[in-house]
């Protein structure tokens, strides 16, 4: 029954993640950053210790190819237009790729805002009492309830998580019972504004779903067919 509660984490913006999933994502970002830092360090080392090649220096000193100019004939220098491997002056040169300093921050996969492991908040959902002894929580129609009022929680419920304890209560409960004195009813801990996080709800199949935290607006206009 407590398995799900131990594995839920929330961000400051109110997005819920399964613990293993968000840790795996952050670890993957860390590995990518370490690889980029290694490549950047190697690039700087090669750039600082790079010496001028003798052949390139010879070509640079020679300048554009010269030619004998016959009488009445104008020779056009095409050294900048042609690309011939066999003529030193006409060889193409690869452009050195510049590597930028890698970003060492990790980000939330949903909001793309900076997210650190210490910023994740442990969330505790209060399970509904079981109708039948031994029935798994996942098999129940209503699984969780408000930690204070014991109101049933559903996808239509706007909930908040209290950071110090991780308890989840309804927004209505917070505004009526907690917001006045800013003291958590279950623990007596004094709360601050930053300790109260409104959880984002999952969207439905309707674009007009309210209180999901996402305002869906059509940006592409097109023809609309009307049926009689």
C-alpha positions in Angstrom: 0.0 0.0 0.0 2.9 2.3 0.7 4.8 1.4 -2.4 3.4 4.1 -4.6 3.8 6.8 -1.9 7.5 6.1 -1.5 8.2 6.5 -5.2 6.4 9.8 -6.0 8.4 13.0 -6.4 7.1 16.5 -7.2 8.9 19.6 -8.6 8.5 23.2 -7.5 6.2 23.7 -10.4 3.9 20.9 -9.3 4.7 18.2 -11.8 4.6 14.6 -10.5 7.2 12.0 -11.4 7.8 8.4 -10.5 11.0 8.5 -8.4 13.0 6.0 -10.5 12.0 7.7 -13.8 13.1 11.2 -12.8 16.3 9.9 -11.2 17.1 8.0 -14.4 16.5 11.1 -16.4 18.7 13.3 -14.3 21.5 10.6 -14.3 21.3 10.4 -18.1 21.7 14.2 -18.2 24.7 14.0 -15.9 26.4 11.4 -18.0 25.8 13.5 -21.1 27.3 16.5 -19.4 30.4 14.5 -18.3 30.9 13.3 -21.8 30.6 16.9 -23.2 33.0 18.2 -20.5 35.6 15.5 -21.5 35.3 16.4 -25.1 35.6 20.1 -24.3 38.7 19.5 -22.2 40.3 17.5 -24.9 39.5 20.2 -27.4 41.2 22.9 -25.3 44.2 20.7 -24.8 44.6 20.1 -28.5 44.1 23.8 -29.2 46.7 24.9 -26.8 49.3 22.4 -27.8 48.7 22.6 -31.5 51.8 23.5 -33.6 51.9 24.9 -37.1 52.4 22.2 -39.7 55.5 22.7 -41.8 53.6 22.0 -45.0 50.9 24.5 -44.2 53.5 27.1 -43.4 55.2 26.5 -46.7 51.9 26.9 -48.6 51.1 30.1 -46.7 54.5 31.6 -47.6 54.2 30.7 -51.3 51.0 32.7 -51.7 48.7 32.2 -54.8 50.2 30.4 -57.7 52.0 32.4 -60.3 51.9 31.9 -64.0 53.7 33.2 -67.1 51.6 35.8 -68.7 51.8 35.4 -72.6 51.6 38.5 -74.8 48.1 39.6 -75.3 46.8 37.1 -72.8 45.5 37.9 -69.4 45.9 35.2 -66.8 43.1 35.0 -64.2 44.1 33.8 -60.7 41.5 31.2 -59.8 43.2 30.0 -56.7 40.3 31.1 -54.6 37.7 29.5 -56.9 39.2 26.1 -57.6 39.7 23.2 -55.3 42.4 20.8 -56.5 43.9 18.2 -54.2 47.0 17.8 -56.4 48.0 21.4 -56.4 49.1 22.6 -52.9 47.8 26.1 -53.4 44.4 24.9 -54.5 43.8 22.4 -51.8 40.6 22.8 -49.8 41.1 23.2 -46.0 38.7 21.9 -43.4 37.2 24.5 -41.1 38.2 23.8 -37.5 35.1 22.9 -35.5 34.7 25.1 -32.4 33.3 23.4 -29.3 31.4 25.5 -26.8 31.7 25.1 -23.1 29.1 22.6 -22.1 26.1 23.5 -19.9 26.5 21.7 -16.5 22.9 22.2 -15.4 20.2 19.5 -15.3 16.7 20.4 -16.4 13.2 19.3 -15.9 12.0 17.1 -18.9 8.6 18.9 -18.9 9.3 22.6 -18.1 12.9 22.7 -19.4 13.7 24.7 -16.2 16.8 23.9 -14.1 16.1 21.0 -11.8 18.4 19.6 -9.1 18.0 16.3 -7.2 17.6 18.2 -3.9 14.7 20.2 -5.4 12.5 17.1 -5.7 9.8 16.9 -3.1 8.7 13.6 -1.6 4.9 13.3 -1.9 2.6 11.3 0.4 -0.9 10.3 -0.8 -3.3 9.2 1.9 -4.9 5.9 0.7 -8.7 5.4 1.0 -9.7 2.7 3.5 -10.1 -0.6 1.8 -13.6 -1.9 1.2 -12.5 -5.5 1.2 -9.7 -6.7 3.4 -6.6 -7.6 1.3 -7.8 -5.6 -1.8 -4.9 -3.8 -3.5 -5.1 0.0 -3.7 -4.7 0.0 -7.4 -7.9 -2.1 -7.8 -10.1 0.4 -6.0 -12.2 2.9 -7.9 -11.2 5.8 -5.5 -7.7 5.3 -4.2 -6.6 8.3 -2.3 -8.1 11.0 -0.2 -7.3 14.4 1.4 -5.0 14.0 4.4 -7.1 16.4 6.5 -10.7 16.3 5.3 -10.6 12.7 3.9 -12.4 13.9 0.7 -11.9 11.6 -2.2 -9.2 12.7 -4.7 -9.8 12.3 -8.4 -8.5 13.8 -11.7 -10.9 16.6 -11.2 -9.6 17.6 -7.8 -7.1 20.4 -7.5 -4.6 19.4 -4.8 -1.6 20.9 -3.1 1.4 19.3 -1.5 2.8 20.7 1.8 6.6 20.6 1.4 7.7 19.9 5.0 5.6 16.7 5.4 4.7 15.9 1.8 1.0 15.5 2.7 -1.4 16.0 -0.1 -4.6 18.0 0.6 -7.3 19.6 -1.6 -7.0 23.2 -2.6 -10.3 23.9 -0.9 -9.0 22.5 2.4 -5.9 24.6 2.1 -7.8 27.8 1.6 -10.3 27.2 4.4 -8.2 25.4 7.1 -4.5 26.2 6.4 -4.1 29.5 4.6 -5.3 31.6 7.5 -2.6 30.8 10.1 -0.3 28.9 7.7 0.1 25.9 10.1 -0.1 22.3 8.9 -3.0 20.7 10.7 -1.4 17.2 11.0 2.1 18.2 12.2 1.7 21.7 13.5 4.7 22.9 11.4 4.7 26.6 10.4 4.4 27.0 6.7 5.7 29.5 4.2 4.2 30.4 0.8 7.0 28.4 -1.0 6.0 25.3 1.1 2.6 25.1 -0.6 2.8 23.7 -4.1 -0.2 23.3 -6.4 0.0 19.9 -8.2 -0.6 19.8 -11.9 -3.4 17.6 -13.1 -3.3 15.3 -16.0 -5.0 16.6 -19.1 -8.2 14.9 -20.5 -9.3 14.3 -24.1 -10.9 17.7 -24.2 -8.9 20.8 -25.1 -11.2 22.9 -22.8 -10.3 21.0 -19.7 -10.1 23.5 -16.8 -7.5 23.8 -14.0 -5.0 21.6 -15.7 -2.4 24.4 -15.8 -2.3 24.2 -19.6 -4.1 26.7 -21.8 -4.6 25.1 -25.2 -5.0 27.6 -28.0 -5.2 26.7 -31.7 -2.5 28.7 -33.6 -3.1 27.2 -37.1 -6.2 28.4 -38.9 -7.9 26.3 -41.6 -11.1 25.6 -43.4 -14.0 24.4 -41.2 -16.6 22.0 -42.7 -20.1 22.3 -41.5 -22.6 19.5 -41.8 -26.3 20.3 -42.5 
